[in-house]
């Protein structure tokens, strides 16, 4: 993970076409503004996990078995 420090109104650019700007810092919350092409989906992690069936309530993957064994 790359960790960057930014102040209010400072930005980072990702892949030449996504800009993330620190809009506001209030206590322990940071508001971010994101400018990205329409074809790039942008979601909060919990929304992304809900869309893709991941997260704490998602079933775990099956245990691998050796050929010829059944689980």
Predicted model as a PDB file, atoms N, CA, C, CB and O in Angstrom, pLDDT in the B-factor column:
MODEL        1                                                                  
ATOM      1  N   UNK A   1       0.844  -1.178   0.000  1.00 95.00           N  
ATOM      2  CA  UNK A   1       0.000   0.000   0.000  1.00 95.00           C  
ATOM      3  C   UNK A   1       0.888   1.240   0.000  1.00 95.00           C  
ATOM      4  CB  UNK A   1      -0.959  -0.001   1.219  1.00 95.00           C  
ATOM      5  O   UNK A   1       1.828   1.347   0.788  1.00 95.00           O  
ATOM      6  N   UNK A   2       0.582   2.150  -0.875  1.00 94.00           N  
ATOM      7  CA  UNK A   2       1.259   3.442  -0.917  1.00 94.00           C  
ATOM      8  C   UNK A   2       0.513   4.384   0.020  1.00 94.00           C  
ATOM      9  CB  UNK A   2       1.319   4.018  -2.381  1.00 94.00           C  
ATOM     10  O   UNK A   2      -0.705   4.519  -0.089  1.00 94.00           O  
ATOM     11  N   UNK A   3       1.213   5.029   0.925  1.00 96.00           N  
ATOM     12  CA  UNK A   3       0.596   5.969   1.859  1.00 96.00           C  
ATOM     13  C   UNK A   3       1.144   7.354   1.561  1.00 96.00           C  
ATOM     14  CB  UNK A   3       0.866   5.563   3.349  1.00 96.00           C  
ATOM     15  O   UNK A   3       2.357   7.567   1.561  1.00 96.00           O  
ATOM     16  N   UNK A   4       0.239   8.296   1.306  1.00 96.00           N  
ATOM     17  CA  UNK A   4       0.618   9.671   0.978  1.00 96.00           C  
ATOM     18  C   UNK A   4      -0.006  10.632   1.979  1.00 96.00           C  
ATOM     19  CB  UNK A   4       0.184  10.033  -0.462  1.00 96.00           C  
ATOM     20  O   UNK A   4      -1.095  10.380   2.494  1.00 96.00           O  
ATOM     21  N   UNK A   5       0.677  11.722   2.250  1.00 96.00           N  
ATOM     22  CA  UNK A   5       0.125  12.780   3.094  1.00 96.00           C  
ATOM     23  C   UNK A   5      -0.342  13.918   2.193  1.00 96.00           C  
ATOM     24  CB  UNK A   5       1.179  13.285   4.139  1.00 96.00           C  
ATOM     25  O   UNK A   5       0.382  14.328   1.286  1.00 96.00           O  
ATOM     26  N   UNK A   6      -1.526  14.419   2.432  1.00 97.00           N  
ATOM     27  CA  UNK A   6      -2.079  15.537   1.677  1.00 97.00           C  
ATOM     28  C   UNK A   6      -2.784  16.459   2.666  1.00 97.00           C  
ATOM     29  CB  UNK A   6      -3.061  15.046   0.551  1.00 97.00           C  
ATOM     30  O   UNK A   6      -3.320  16.007   3.678  1.00 97.00           O  
ATOM     31  N   UNK A   7      -2.778  17.739   2.365  1.00 97.00           N  
ATOM     32  CA  UNK A   7      -3.503  18.722   3.151  1.00 97.00           C  
ATOM     33  C   UNK A   7      -4.788  19.078   2.417  1.00 97.00           C  
ATOM     34  CB  UNK A   7      -2.637  19.987   3.410  1.00 97.00           C  
ATOM     35  O   UNK A   7      -4.994  18.665   1.275  1.00 97.00           O  
ATOM     36  N   UNK A   8      -5.648  19.843   3.074  1.00 97.00           N  
ATOM     37  CA  UNK A   8      -6.894  20.283   2.455  1.00 97.00           C  
ATOM     38  C   UNK A   8      -6.591  20.962   1.118  1.00 97.00           C  
ATOM     39  CB  UNK A   8      -7.669  21.245   3.397  1.00 97.00           C  
ATOM     40  O   UNK A   8      -5.661  21.760   1.006  1.00 97.00           O  
ATOM     41  N   UNK A   9      -7.389  20.630   0.123  1.00 98.00           N  
ATOM     42  CA  UNK A   9      -7.293  21.144  -1.254  1.00 98.00           C  
ATOM     43  C   UNK A   9      -6.100  20.605  -2.039  1.00 98.00           C  
ATOM     44  CB  UNK A   9      -7.216  22.640  -1.225  1.00 98.00           C  
ATOM     45  O   UNK A   9      -5.841  21.067  -3.151  1.00 98.00           O  
ATOM     46  N   UNK A  10      -5.373  19.643  -1.488  1.00 98.00           N  
ATOM     47  CA  UNK A  10      -4.294  19.003  -2.237  1.00 98.00           C  
ATOM     48  C   UNK A  10      -4.825  17.720  -2.865  1.00 98.00           C  
ATOM     49  CB  UNK A  10      -3.068  18.706  -1.317  1.00 98.00           C  
ATOM     50  O   UNK A  10      -5.782  17.127  -2.367  1.00 98.00           O  
ATOM     51  N   UNK A  11      -4.198  17.295  -3.963  1.00 98.00           N  
ATOM     52  CA  UNK A  11      -4.716  16.169  -4.742  1.00 98.00           C  
ATOM     53  C   UNK A  11      -3.623  15.148  -5.035  1.00 98.00           C  
ATOM     54  CB  UNK A  11      -5.331  16.665  -6.053  1.00 98.00           C  
ATOM     55  O   UNK A  11      -2.432  15.403  -4.861  1.00 98.00           O  
ATOM     56  N   UNK A  12      -4.079  13.987  -5.484  1.00 98.00           N  
ATOM     57  CA  UNK A  12      -3.210  12.988  -6.092  1.00 98.00           C  
ATOM     58  C   UNK A  12      -3.842  12.602  -7.423  1.00 98.00           C  
ATOM     59  CB  UNK A  12      -3.012  11.732  -5.155  1.00 98.00           C  
ATOM     60  O   UNK A  12      -5.056  12.707  -7.594  1.00 98.00           O  
ATOM     61  N   UNK A  13      -3.024  12.159  -8.353  1.00 98.00           N  
ATOM     62  CA  UNK A  13      -3.513  11.740  -9.663  1.00 98.00           C  
ATOM     63  C   UNK A  13      -3.163  10.271  -9.844  1.00 98.00           C  
ATOM     64  CB  UNK A  13      -2.904  12.616 -10.813  1.00 98.00           C  
ATOM     65  O   UNK A  13      -2.036   9.854  -9.580  1.00 98.00           O  
ATOM     66  N   UNK A  14      -4.137   9.492 -10.298  1.00 97.00           N  
ATOM     67  CA  UNK A  14      -3.956   8.064 -10.532  1.00 97.00           C  
ATOM     68  C   UNK A  14      -4.147   7.796 -12.021  1.00 97.00           C  
ATOM     69  CB  UNK A  14      -4.954   7.214  -9.672  1.00 97.00           C  
ATOM     70  O   UNK A  14      -5.174   8.148 -12.602  1.00 97.00           O  
ATOM     71  N   UNK A  15      -3.156   7.177 -12.621  1.00 96.00           N  
ATOM     72  CA  UNK A  15      -3.242   6.734 -14.018  1.00 96.00           C  
ATOM     73  C   UNK A  15      -3.612   7.858 -14.992  1.00 96.00           C  
ATOM     74  CB  UNK A  15      -4.258   5.623 -14.134  1.00 96.00           C  
ATOM     75  O   UNK A  15      -4.289   7.604 -15.987  1.00 96.00           O  
ATOM     76  N   UNK A  16      -3.189   9.066 -14.729  1.00 97.00           N  
ATOM     77  CA  UNK A  16      -3.409  10.235 -15.598  1.00 97.00           C  
ATOM     78  C   UNK A  16      -4.855  10.674 -15.766  1.00 97.00           C  
ATOM     79  CB  UNK A  16      -2.860   9.953 -16.929  1.00 97.00           C  
ATOM     80  O   UNK A  16      -5.098  11.726 -16.356  1.00 97.00           O  
ATOM     81  N   UNK A  17      -5.828   9.907 -15.269  1.00 97.00           N  
ATOM     82  CA  UNK A  17      -7.218  10.310 -15.515  1.00 97.00           C  
ATOM     83  C   UNK A  17      -8.126  10.251 -14.286  1.00 97.00           C  
ATOM     84  CB  UNK A  17      -7.797   9.444 -16.580  1.00 97.00           C  
ATOM     85  O   UNK A  17      -9.334  10.461 -14.405  1.00 97.00           O  
ATOM     86  N   UNK A  18      -7.569   9.971 -13.121  1.00 98.00           N  
ATOM     87  CA  UNK A  18      -8.357   9.964 -11.886  1.00 98.00           C  
ATOM     88  C   UNK A  18      -7.676  10.915 -10.910  1.00 98.00           C  
ATOM     89  CB  UNK A  18      -8.484   8.507 -11.278  1.00 98.00           C  
ATOM     90  O   UNK A  18      -6.486  10.777 -10.629  1.00 98.00           O  
ATOM     91  N   UNK A  19      -8.429  11.875 -10.399  1.00 98.00           N  
ATOM     92  CA  UNK A  19      -7.895  12.835  -9.438  1.00 98.00           C  
ATOM     93  C   UNK A  19      -8.665  12.703  -8.130  1.00 98.00           C  
ATOM     94  CB  UNK A  19      -7.981  14.291  -9.990  1.00 98.00           C  
ATOM     95  O   UNK A  19      -9.896  12.732  -8.114  1.00 98.00           O  
ATOM     96  N   UNK A  20      -7.929  12.558  -7.044  1.00 98.00           N  
ATOM     97  CA  UNK A  20      -8.518  12.478  -5.709  1.00 98.00           C  
ATOM     98  C   UNK A  20      -8.038  13.707  -4.941  1.00 98.00           C  
ATOM     99  CB  UNK A  20      -8.120  11.131  -4.967  1.00 98.00           C  
ATOM    100  O   UNK A  20      -6.836  13.929  -4.798  1.00 98.00           O  
ATOM    101  N   UNK A  21      -8.995  14.508  -4.446  1.00 98.00           N  
ATOM    102  CA  UNK A  21      -8.685  15.751  -3.751  1.00 98.00           C  
ATOM    103  C   UNK A  21      -9.227  15.706  -2.333  1.00 98.00           C  
ATOM    104  CB  UNK A  21      -9.260  16.958  -4.507  1.00 98.00           C  
ATOM    105  O   UNK A  21     -10.357  15.271  -2.112  1.00 98.00           O  
ATOM    106  N   UNK A  22      -8.426  16.152  -1.370  1.00 98.00           N  
ATOM    107  CA  UNK A  22      -8.895  16.287   0.009  1.00 98.00           C  
ATOM    108  C   UNK A  22      -9.753  17.545   0.053  1.00 98.00           C  
ATOM    109  CB  UNK A  22      -7.692  16.361   1.045  1.00 98.00           C  
ATOM    110  O   UNK A  22      -9.245  18.653  -0.116  1.00 98.00           O  
ATOM    111  N   UNK A  23     -11.042  17.375   0.279  1.00 98.00           N  
ATOM    112  CA  UNK A  23     -11.986  18.487   0.278  1.00 98.00           C  
ATOM    113  C   UNK A  23     -12.107  19.106   1.665  1.00 98.00           C  
ATOM    114  CB  UNK A  23     -13.356  18.022  -0.212  1.00 98.00           C  
ATOM    115  O   UNK A  23     -12.180  20.326   1.808  1.00 98.00           O  
ATOM    116  N   UNK A  24     -12.128  18.243   2.693  1.00 98.00           N  
ATOM    117  CA  UNK A  24     -12.334  18.737   4.052  1.00 98.00           C  
ATOM    118  C   UNK A  24     -11.753  17.738   5.046  1.00 98.00           C  
ATOM    119  CB  UNK A  24     -13.842  18.979   4.333  1.00 98.00           C  
ATOM    120  O   UNK A  24     -11.784  16.528   4.820  1.00 98.00           O  
ATOM    121  N   UNK A  25     -11.228  18.256   6.137  1.00 97.00           N  
ATOM    122  CA  UNK A  25     -10.753  17.424   7.240  1.00 97.00           C  
ATOM    123  C   UNK A  25     -11.468  17.931   8.482  1.00 97.00           C  
ATOM    124  CB  UNK A  25      -9.167  17.480   7.401  1.00 97.00           C  
ATOM    125  O   UNK A  25     -11.311  19.088   8.874  1.00 97.00           O  
ATOM    126  N   UNK A  26     -12.255  17.056   9.098  1.00 97.00           N  
ATOM    127  CA  UNK A  26     -13.020  17.452  10.280  1.00 97.00           C  
ATOM    128  C   UNK A  26     -12.871  16.351  11.322  1.00 97.00           C  
ATOM    129  CB  UNK A  26     -14.535  17.706   9.932  1.00 97.00           C  
ATOM    130  O   UNK A  26     -13.489  15.292  11.205  1.00 97.00           O  
ATOM    131  N   UNK A  27     -12.051  16.601  12.342  1.00 96.00           N  
ATOM    132  CA  UNK A  27     -11.821  15.583  13.377  1.00 96.00           C  
ATOM    133  C   UNK A  27     -11.141  14.377  12.763  1.00 96.00           C  
ATOM    134  CB  UNK A  27     -13.149  15.164  14.055  1.00 96.00           C  
ATOM    135  O   UNK A  27     -10.078  14.491  12.152  1.00 96.00           O  
ATOM    136  N   UNK A  28     -11.775  13.200  12.933  1.00 96.00           N  
ATOM    137  CA  UNK A  28     -11.198  11.970  12.387  1.00 96.00           C  
ATOM    138  C   UNK A  28     -11.777  11.601  11.026  1.00 96.00           C  
ATOM    139  CB  UNK A  28     -11.415  10.828  13.353  1.00 96.00           C  
ATOM    140  O   UNK A  28     -11.574  10.484  10.551  1.00 96.00           O  
ATOM    141  N   UNK A  29     -12.497  12.527  10.393  1.00 96.00           N  
ATOM    142  CA  UNK A  29     -13.082  12.264   9.079  1.00 96.00           C  
ATOM    143  C   UNK A  29     -12.432  13.124   8.017  1.00 96.00           C  
ATOM    144  CB  UNK A  29     -14.587  12.509   9.101  1.00 96.00           C  
ATOM    145  O   UNK A  29     -12.146  14.302   8.229  1.00 96.00           O  
ATOM    146  N   UNK A  30     -12.206  12.508   6.869  1.00 96.00           N  
ATOM    147  CA  UNK A  30     -11.645  13.199   5.718  1.00 96.00           C  
ATOM    148  C   UNK A  30     -12.645  13.073   4.575  1.00 96.00           C  
ATOM    149  CB  UNK A  30     -10.241  12.615   5.322  1.00 96.00           C  
ATOM    150  O   UNK A  30     -13.074  11.966   4.248  1.00 96.00           O  
ATOM    151  N   UNK A  31     -13.016  14.184   3.970  1.00 97.00           N  
ATOM    152  CA  UNK A  31     -13.908  14.152   2.803  1.00 97.00           C  
ATOM    153  C   UNK A  31     -13.042  14.247   1.560  1.00 97.00           C  
ATOM    154  CB  UNK A  31     -14.969  15.317   2.846  1.00 97.00           C  
ATOM    155  O   UNK A  31     -12.191  15.128   1.440  1.00 97.00           O  
ATOM    156  N   UNK A  32     -13.276  13.323   0.640  1.00 98.00           N  
ATOM    157  CA  UNK A  32     -12.513  13.268  -0.599  1.00 98.00           C  
ATOM    158  C   UNK A  32     -13.410  13.567  -1.784  1.00 98.00           C  
ATOM    159  CB  UNK A  32     -11.849  11.902  -0.766  1.00 98.00           C  
ATOM    160  O   UNK A  32     -14.565  13.143  -1.826  1.00 98.00           O  
ATOM    161  N   UNK A  33     -12.873  14.295  -2.738  1.00 98.00           N  
ATOM    162  CA  UNK A  33     -13.552  14.496  -4.012  1.00 98.00           C  
ATOM    163  C   UNK A  33     -12.821  13.667  -5.054  1.00 98.00           C  
ATOM    164  CB  UNK A  33     -13.595  16.014  -4.415  1.00 98.00           C  
ATOM    165  O   UNK A  33     -11.591  13.678  -5.103  1.00 98.00           O  
ATOM    166  N   UNK A  34     -13.558  12.953  -5.882  1.00 98.00           N  
ATOM    167  CA  UNK A  34     -12.949  12.076  -6.880  1.00 98.00           C  
ATOM    168  C   UNK A  34     -13.473  12.443  -8.254  1.00 98.00           C  
ATOM    169  CB  UNK A  34     -13.236  10.586  -6.567  1.00 98.00           C  
ATOM    170  O   UNK A  34     -14.682  12.487  -8.478  1.00 98.00           O  
ATOM    171  N   UNK A  35     -12.552  12.708  -9.173  1.00 98.00           N  
ATOM    172  CA  UNK A  35     -12.900  12.966 -10.563  1.00 98.00           C  
ATOM    173  C   UNK A  35     -12.337  11.803 -11.364  1.00 98.00           C  
ATOM    174  CB  UNK A  35     -12.339  14.360 -11.069  1.00 98.00           C  
ATOM    175  O   UNK A  35     -11.128  11.571 -11.381  1.00 98.00           O  
ATOM    176  N   UNK A  36     -13.235  11.070 -12.033  1.00 98.00           N  
ATOM    177  CA  UNK A  36     -12.829   9.903 -12.816  1.00 98.00           C  
ATOM    178  C   UNK A  36     -13.728   9.807 -14.046  1.00 98.00           C  
ATOM    179  CB  UNK A  36     -12.906   8.591 -11.961  1.00 98.00           C  
ATOM    180  O   UNK A  36     -14.844  10.328 -14.043  1.00 98.00           O  
ATOM    181  N   UNK A  37     -13.248   9.144 -15.096  1.00 98.00           N  
ATOM    182  CA  UNK A  37     -14.097   8.935 -16.267  1.00 98.00           C  
ATOM    183  C   UNK A  37     -15.365   8.169 -15.893  1.00 98.00           C  
ATOM    184  CB  UNK A  37     -13.326   8.179 -17.359  1.00 98.00           C  
ATOM    185  O   UNK A  37     -15.358   7.370 -14.957  1.00 98.00           O  
ATOM    186  N   UNK A  38     -16.443   8.414 -16.621  1.00 96.00           N  
ATOM    187  CA  UNK A  38     -17.722   7.765 -16.316  1.00 96.00           C  
ATOM    188  C   UNK A  38     -17.640   6.251 -16.333  1.00 96.00           C  
ATOM    189  CB  UNK A  38     -18.768   8.214 -17.292  1.00 96.00           C  
ATOM    190  O   UNK A  38     -18.379   5.587 -15.606  1.00 96.00           O  
ATOM    191  N   UNK A  39     -16.750   5.689 -17.154  1.00 96.00           N  
ATOM    192  CA  UNK A  39     -16.662   4.232 -17.255  1.00 96.00           C  
ATOM    193  C   UNK A  39     -15.885   3.603 -16.097  1.00 96.00           C  
ATOM    194  CB  UNK A  39     -16.012   3.849 -18.567  1.00 96.00           C  
ATOM    195  O   UNK A  39     -15.798   2.378 -16.013  1.00 96.00           O  
ATOM    196  N   UNK A  40     -15.323   4.415 -15.208  1.00 96.00           N  
ATOM    197  CA  UNK A  40     -14.583   3.897 -14.051  1.00 96.00           C  
ATOM    198  C   UNK A  40     -15.513   3.913 -12.835  1.00 96.00           C  
ATOM    199  CB  UNK A  40     -13.283   4.746 -13.779  1.00 96.00           C  
ATOM    200  O   UNK A  40     -15.869   4.986 -12.346  1.00 96.00           O  
ATOM    201  N   UNK A  41     -15.910   2.736 -12.342  1.00 95.00           N  
ATOM    202  CA  UNK A  41     -16.780   2.717 -11.170  1.00 95.00           C  
ATOM    203  C   UNK A  41     -16.005   3.137  -9.919  1.00 95.00           C  
ATOM    204  CB  UNK A  41     -17.394   1.316 -10.977  1.00 95.00           C  
ATOM    205  O   UNK A  41     -14.864   2.720  -9.717  1.00 95.00           O  
ATOM    206  N   UNK A  42     -16.631   3.959  -9.090  1.00 95.00           N  
ATOM    207  CA  UNK A  42     -16.031   4.409  -7.828  1.00 95.00           C  
ATOM    208  C   UNK A  42     -17.039   4.118  -6.728  1.00 95.00           C  
ATOM    209  CB  UNK A  42     -15.648   5.948  -7.869  1.00 95.00           C  
ATOM    210  O   UNK A  42     -18.152   4.645  -6.747  1.00 95.00           O  
ATOM    211  N   UNK A  43     -16.653   3.274  -5.761  1.00 95.00           N  
ATOM    212  CA  UNK A  43     -17.547   2.898  -4.660  1.00 95.00           C  
ATOM    213  C   UNK A  43     -16.779   2.919  -3.342  1.00 95.00           C  
ATOM    214  CB  UNK A  43     -18.167   1.493  -4.904  1.00 95.00           C  
ATOM    215  O   UNK A  43     -15.565   2.719  -3.317  1.00 95.00           O  
ATOM    216  N   UNK A  44     -17.497   3.164  -2.252  1.00 95.00           N  
ATOM    217  CA  UNK A  44     -16.913   2.914  -0.928  1.00 95.00           C  
ATOM    218  C   UNK A  44     -16.699   1.410  -0.817  1.00 95.00           C  
ATOM    219  CB  UNK A  44     -17.841   3.458   0.244  1.00 95.00           C  
ATOM    220  O   UNK A  44     -17.418   0.637  -1.449  1.00 95.00           O  
ATOM    221  N   UNK A  45     -15.720   0.986  -0.021  1.00 94.00           N  
ATOM    222  CA  UNK A  45     -15.380  -0.431   0.073  1.00 94.00           C  
ATOM    223  C   UNK A  45     -16.580  -1.277   0.474  1.00 94.00           C  
ATOM    224  CB  UNK A  45     -14.254  -0.633   1.068  1.00 94.00           C  
ATOM    225  O   UNK A  45     -16.790  -2.347  -0.097  1.00 94.00           O  
ATOM    226  N   UNK A  46     -17.374  -0.825   1.442  1.00 94.00           N  
ATOM    227  CA  UNK A  46     -18.504  -1.643   1.889  1.00 94.00           C  
ATOM    228  C   UNK A  46     -19.557  -1.803   0.793  1.00 94.00           C  
ATOM    229  CB  UNK A  46     -19.140  -1.024   3.132  1.00 94.00           C  
ATOM    230  O   UNK A  46     -20.222  -2.837   0.729  1.00 94.00           O  
ATOM    231  N   UNK A  47     -19.719  -0.806  -0.062  1.00 94.00           N  
ATOM    232  CA  UNK A  47     -20.653  -0.910  -1.188  1.00 94.00           C  
ATOM    233  C   UNK A  47     -20.087  -1.872  -2.234  1.00 94.00           C  
ATOM    234  CB  UNK A  47     -20.921   0.492  -1.820  1.00 94.00           C  
ATOM    235  O   UNK A  47     -20.814  -2.709  -2.769  1.00 94.00           O  
ATOM    236  N   UNK A  48     -18.791  -1.752  -2.521  1.00 93.00           N  
ATOM    237  CA  UNK A  48     -18.134  -2.652  -3.468  1.00 93.00           C  
ATOM    238  C   UNK A  48     -18.290  -4.107  -3.016  1.00 93.00           C  
ATOM    239  CB  UNK A  48     -16.635  -2.289  -3.612  1.00 93.00           C  
ATOM    240  O   UNK A  48     -18.621  -4.980  -3.819  1.00 93.00           O  
ATOM    241  N   UNK A  49     -18.050  -4.362  -1.725  1.00 93.00           N  
ATOM    242  CA  UNK A  49     -18.172  -5.728  -1.200  1.00 93.00           C  
ATOM    243  C   UNK A  49     -19.602  -6.228  -1.286  1.00 93.00           C  
ATOM    244  CB  UNK A  49     -17.690  -5.789   0.248  1.00 93.00           C  
ATOM    245  O   UNK A  49     -19.823  -7.405  -1.572  1.00 93.00           O  
ATOM    246  N   UNK A  50     -20.576  -5.366  -1.046  1.00 93.00           N  
ATOM    247  CA  UNK A  50     -21.977  -5.777  -1.150  1.00 93.00           C  
ATOM    248  C   UNK A  50     -22.336  -6.113  -2.593  1.00 93.00           C  
ATOM    249  CB  UNK A  50     -22.904  -4.672  -0.618  1.00 93.00           C  
ATOM    250  O   UNK A  50     -23.053  -7.081  -2.846  1.00 93.00           O  
ATOM    251  N   UNK A  51     -21.847  -5.327  -3.530  1.00 93.00           N  
ATOM    252  CA  UNK A  51     -22.120  -5.568  -4.944  1.00 93.00           C  
ATOM    253  C   UNK A  51     -21.518  -6.888  -5.394  1.00 93.00           C  
ATOM    254  CB  UNK A  51     -21.576  -4.424  -5.798  1.00 93.00           C  
ATOM    255  O   UNK A  51     -22.139  -7.641  -6.144  1.00 93.00           O  
ATOM    256  N   UNK A  52     -20.310  -7.162  -4.934  1.00 92.00           N  
ATOM    257  CA  UNK A  52     -19.570  -8.332  -5.399  1.00 92.00           C  
ATOM    258  C   UNK A  52     -19.664  -9.525  -4.446  1.00 92.00           C  
ATOM    259  CB  UNK A  52     -18.125  -7.966  -5.600  1.00 92.00           C  
ATOM    260  O   UNK A  52     -18.940 -10.506  -4.617  1.00 92.00           O  
ATOM    261  N   UNK A  53     -20.545  -9.454  -3.447  1.00 89.00           N  
ATOM    262  CA  UNK A  53     -20.764 -10.584  -2.546  1.00 89.00           C  
ATOM    263  C   UNK A  53     -19.595 -10.898  -1.657  1.00 89.00           C  
ATOM    264  CB  UNK A  53     -21.100 -11.783  -3.325  1.00 89.00           C  
ATOM    265  O   UNK A  53     -19.360 -12.064  -1.338  1.00 89.00           O  
ATOM    266  N   UNK A  54     -18.850  -9.887  -1.245  1.00 80.00           N  
ATOM    267  CA  UNK A  54     -17.720 -10.089  -0.344  1.00 80.00           C  
ATOM    268  C   UNK A  54     -18.031  -9.405   0.962  1.00 80.00           C  
ATOM    269  CB  UNK A  54     -16.396  -9.551  -0.952  1.00 80.00           C  
ATOM    270  O   UNK A  54     -18.977  -8.622   1.051  1.00 80.00           O  
ATOM    271  N   UNK A  55     -17.246  -9.692   1.966  1.00 65.00           N  
ATOM    272  CA  UNK A  55     -17.423  -9.044   3.253  1.00 65.00           C  
ATOM    273  C   UNK A  55     -17.618 -10.067   4.342  1.00 65.00           C  
ATOM    274  CB  UNK A  55     -18.595  -8.088   3.217  1.00 65.00           C  
ATOM    275  O   UNK A  55     -17.468 -11.265   4.103  1.00 65.00           O  
ATOM    276  N   UNK A  56     -17.956  -9.610   5.550  1.00 62.00           N  
ATOM    277  CA  UNK A  56     -18.030 -10.517   6.696  1.00 62.00           C  
ATOM    278  C   UNK A  56     -19.111 -11.593   6.583  1.00 62.00           C  
ATOM    279  CB  UNK A  56     -18.267  -9.724   7.933  1.00 62.00           C  
ATOM    280  O   UNK A  56     -18.979 -12.655   7.192  1.00 62.00           O  
ATOM    281  N   UNK A  57     -20.170 -11.342   5.821  1.00 60.00           N  
ATOM    282  CA  UNK A  57     -21.257 -12.318   5.702  1.00 60.00           C  
ATOM    283  C   UNK A  57     -21.107 -13.234   4.496  1.00 60.00           C  
ATOM    284  CB  UNK A  57     -22.579 -11.603   5.620  1.00 60.00           C  
ATOM    285  O   UNK A  57     -21.915 -14.142   4.300  1.00 60.00           O  
ATOM    286  N   UNK A  58     -20.080 -13.003   3.688  1.00 56.00           N  
ATOM    287  CA  UNK A  58     -19.900 -13.812   2.479  1.00 56.00           C  
ATOM    288  C   UNK A  58     -19.373 -15.193   2.848  1.00 56.00           C  
ATOM    289  CB  UNK A  58     -18.936 -13.116   1.490  1.00 56.00           C  
ATOM    290  O   UNK A  58     -18.568 -15.323   3.770  1.00 56.00           O  
ATOM    291  N   UNK A  59     -19.822 -16.226   2.135  1.00 56.00           N  
ATOM    292  CA  UNK A  59     -19.320 -17.572   2.428  1.00 56.00           C  
ATOM    293  C   UNK A  59     -17.848 -17.677   2.073  1.00 56.00           C  
ATOM    294  CB  UNK A  59     -20.127 -18.635   1.662  1.00 56.00           C  
ATOM    295  O   UNK A  59     -17.378 -17.024   1.142  1.00 56.00           O  
ATOM    296  N   UNK A  60     -17.120 -18.502   2.818  1.00 54.00           N  
ATOM    297  CA  UNK A  60     -15.707 -18.707   2.526  1.00 54.00           C  
ATOM    298  C   UNK A  60     -15.577 -19.691   1.388  1.00 54.00           C  
ATOM    299  CB  UNK A  60     -14.944 -19.206   3.769  1.00 54.00           C  
ATOM    300  O   UNK A  60     -16.511 -20.440   1.100  1.00 54.00           O  
ATOM    301  N   UNK A  61     -14.425 -19.699   0.737  1.00 51.00           N  
ATOM    302  CA  UNK A  61     -14.228 -20.607  -0.392  1.00 51.00           C  
ATOM    303  C   UNK A  61     -14.122 -22.037   0.114  1.00 51.00           C  
ATOM    304  CB  UNK A  61     -12.964 -20.222  -1.198  1.00 51.00           C  
ATOM    305  O   UNK A  61     -13.769 -22.282   1.267  1.00 51.00           O  
ATOM    306  N   UNK A  62     -14.436 -22.971  -0.771  1.00 50.00           N  
ATOM    307  CA  UNK A  62     -14.415 -24.391  -0.416  1.00 50.00           C  
ATOM    308  C   UNK A  62     -12.976 -24.845  -0.193  1.00 50.00           C  
ATOM    309  CB  UNK A  62     -15.091 -25.247  -1.519  1.00 50.00           C  
ATOM    310  O   UNK A  62     -12.042 -24.281  -0.764  1.00 50.00           O  
ATOM    311  N   UNK A  63     -12.808 -25.865   0.640  1.00 51.00           N  
ATOM    312  CA  UNK A  63     -11.497 -26.441   0.899  1.00 51.00           C  
ATOM    313  C   UNK A  63     -11.104 -27.297  -0.293  1.00 51.00           C  
ATOM    314  CB  UNK A  63     -11.496 -27.276   2.213  1.00 51.00           C  
ATOM    315  O   UNK A  63     -11.903 -28.095  -0.784  1.00 51.00           O  
ATOM    316  N   UNK A  64      -9.886 -27.133  -0.752  1.00 53.00           N  
ATOM    317  CA  UNK A  64      -9.399 -27.910  -1.901  1.00 53.00           C  
ATOM    318  C   UNK A  64      -9.208 -29.354  -1.491  1.00 53.00           C  
ATOM    319  CB  UNK A  64      -8.074 -27.326  -2.452  1.00 53.00           C  
ATOM    320  O   UNK A  64      -8.778 -29.638  -0.373  1.00 53.00           O  
ATOM    321  N   UNK A  65      -9.525 -30.262  -2.391  1.00 51.00           N  
ATOM    322  CA  UNK A  65      -9.327 -31.693  -2.141  1.00 51.00           C  
ATOM    323  C   UNK A  65      -8.393 -32.262  -3.181  1.00 51.00           C  
ATOM    324  CB  UNK A  65     -10.672 -32.455  -2.150  1.00 51.00           C  
ATOM    325  O   UNK A  65      -8.235 -31.694  -4.262  1.00 51.00           O  
ATOM    326  N   UNK A  66      -7.783 -33.361  -2.866  1.00 53.00           N  
ATOM    327  CA  UNK A  66      -6.902 -34.038  -3.818  1.00 53.00           C  
ATOM    328  C   UNK A  66      -7.770 -34.766  -4.851  1.00 53.00           C  
ATOM    329  CB  UNK A  66      -5.936 -35.040  -3.084  1.00 53.00           C  
ATOM    330  O   UNK A  66      -8.906 -35.142  -4.559  1.00 53.00           O  
ATOM    331  N   UNK A  67      -7.236 -34.959  -6.043  1.00 57.00           N  
ATOM    332  CA  UNK A  67      -8.010 -35.687  -7.060  1.00 57.00           C  
ATOM    333  C   UNK A  67      -8.473 -37.036  -6.518  1.00 57.00           C  
ATOM    334  CB  UNK A  67      -7.171 -35.891  -8.344  1.00 57.00           C  
ATOM    335  O   UNK A  67      -7.696 -37.761  -5.897  1.00 57.00           O  
ATOM    336  N   UNK A  68      -9.725 -37.365  -6.753  1.00 57.00           N  
ATOM    337  CA  UNK A  68     -10.284 -38.627  -6.287  1.00 57.00           C  
ATOM    338  C   UNK A  68     -10.934 -38.553  -4.916  1.00 57.00           C  
ATOM    339  CB  UNK A  68      -9.221 -39.654  -6.262  1.00 57.00           C  
ATOM    340  O   UNK A  68     -11.680 -39.458  -4.541  1.00 57.00           O  
ATOM    341  N   UNK A  69     -10.661 -37.472  -4.142  1.00 51.00           N  
ATOM    342  CA  UNK A  69     -11.279 -37.315  -2.823  1.00 51.00           C  
ATOM    343  C   UNK A  69     -12.561 -36.498  -2.971  1.00 51.00           C  
ATOM    344  CB  UNK A  69     -10.296 -36.629  -1.818  1.00 51.00           C  
ATOM    345  O   UNK A  69     -12.721 -35.748  -3.934  1.00 51.00           O  
ATOM    346  N   UNK A  70     -13.448 -36.645  -2.035  1.00 52.00           N  
ATOM    347  CA  UNK A  70     -14.653 -35.809  -1.980  1.00 52.00           C  
ATOM    348  C   UNK A  70     -14.650 -35.084  -0.669  1.00 52.00           C  
ATOM    349  CB  UNK A  70     -15.955 -36.646  -2.148  1.00 52.00           C  
ATOM    350  O   UNK A  70     -14.074 -35.551   0.314  1.00 52.00           O  
ATOM    351  N   UNK A  71     -15.290 -33.945  -0.651  1.00 47.00           N  
ATOM    352  CA  UNK A  71     -15.327 -33.194   0.606  1.00 47.00           C  
ATOM    353  C   UNK A  71     -16.656 -33.334   1.287  1.00 47.00           C  
ATOM    354  CB  UNK A  71     -15.030 -31.731   0.367  1.00 47.00           C  
ATOM    355  O   UNK A  71     -16.863 -32.767   2.359  1.00 47.00           O  
TER     356      UNK A  71                                                      
ENDMDL                                                                          
END                                                                             
